[in-house]
């Protein structure tokens, strides 16, 4: 039985350029983080992990949002924002 080949998930080692070339909807995620120019020459060879470290972005959250935007995982796999605190 041959199963369909599933595209690998976006990881911290994935080049930004590859993400944008394969998954145009991920541009919206980058813009939400204030990265209005992820296609700039400076970022051409950077990875998602390098970008997260340089900008102080939580890598796990960024990867989840990118993989959801790319349609590689369902949006119900993780909570992306902290649970609300109960009043003290």
URMOKA-V887467 format. One line per field, one symbol per residue. phi: phi as a letter, one per 20 degrees, with the letter a starting at -180 (. if undefined). Layout:
phi: ???
//
This chain:
phi: .eeffeffffcfeffggfgffecfffgffgffenefcfeggfegdfefffffffdmeffgffffffffffmebffefbeecfffeefe
//
